[in-house]
Amino acid sequence: MIDIANPRDIDEDVENIGVKLFNIDDLRGIAYKNKELRENEVKEAEKNNRL
């Protein structure tokens, strides 16, 4: 489940019944990590293109 509300709408205890819960902070972290991976791929592609 994804809870992007502020304040949160979904109680974190749902994880006790096997529900994976993401909030806006989790999504920010995922987006930041993916952005870094893409930037590294661009650098690698540019380096390979110079060869």
Sequence and secondary structure as in RCSB ss.txt:
>XXXX:A:sequence
MIDIANPRDIDEDVENIGVKLFNIDDLRGIAYKNKELRENEVKEAEKNNRL
>XXXX:A:secstr
 EE  SS SS GGGGGGT   EEHHHHHHHHHHHHHHHHHHHHHHHHHHT 
